[in-house]
Amino acid sequence: FAHNHPSGDTEPSSDDLLITKRLVEAGKIMGIEVADHIVVTQNTFFSFKDKGLI
């Protein structure tokens, strides 16, 4: 999954953390592995997988 933060701050919000958890849980039920969730800005990105959040 991926989405952007137009503010330029890649830090995931509490909603980002919650929806990622729910999407990973739903994926497990359906047998689909979530490879990563990436927050992008104009100059950088945040990877949930790189930070150990997936």
C-alpha positions as CSV (number, residue, x, y, z in Angstrom):
1,F,0.0,0.0,0.0
2,A,1.1,3.6,-0.5
3,H,-0.2,7.1,0.1
4,N,1.1,10.6,0.3
5,H,1.4,13.3,2.9
6,P,1.3,16.6,1.1
7,S,2.5,18.3,4.4
8,G,6.0,16.8,3.7
9,D,6.0,15.0,7.1
10,T,6.4,11.2,6.5
11,E,5.7,10.3,10.1
12,P,2.6,8.0,10.1
13,S,-0.4,9.3,11.9
14,S,-2.4,7.2,14.4
15,D,-4.9,6.5,11.6
16,D,-2.1,5.4,9.3
17,L,-0.9,2.9,12.0
18,L,-4.5,1.6,12.6
19,I,-5.4,1.1,9.0
20,T,-2.1,-0.6,8.3
21,K,-2.8,-3.0,11.2
22,R,-6.3,-3.7,9.9
23,L,-5.1,-4.2,6.3
24,V,-2.4,-6.7,7.4
25,E,-5.0,-8.6,9.5
26,A,-7.4,-8.7,6.5
27,G,-4.6,-9.8,4.2
28,K,-3.9,-12.7,6.6
29,I,-7.5,-13.8,6.5
30,M,-7.4,-13.8,2.7
31,G,-4.0,-15.3,2.4
32,I,-2.4,-12.1,1.0
33,E,0.9,-10.9,2.4
34,V,1.2,-7.1,2.7
35,A,4.7,-6.4,1.5
36,D,4.8,-2.8,2.8
37,H,2.9,0.4,3.4
38,I,4.8,3.5,2.2
39,V,4.1,7.1,3.0
40,V,5.6,9.4,0.3
41,T,6.3,13.1,0.2
42,Q,7.9,15.2,-2.5
43,N,11.4,14.5,-1.3
44,T,11.4,11.3,0.8
45,F,9.3,8.3,2.1
46,F,8.5,6.3,5.2
47,S,8.4,2.5,4.9
48,F,6.4,0.6,7.5
49,K,8.4,-2.6,6.7
50,D,11.8,-0.8,7.1
51,K,10.7,0.5,10.5
52,G,9.5,-3.0,11.6
53,L,5.8,-2.0,11.7
54,I,4.8,-4.8,9.3
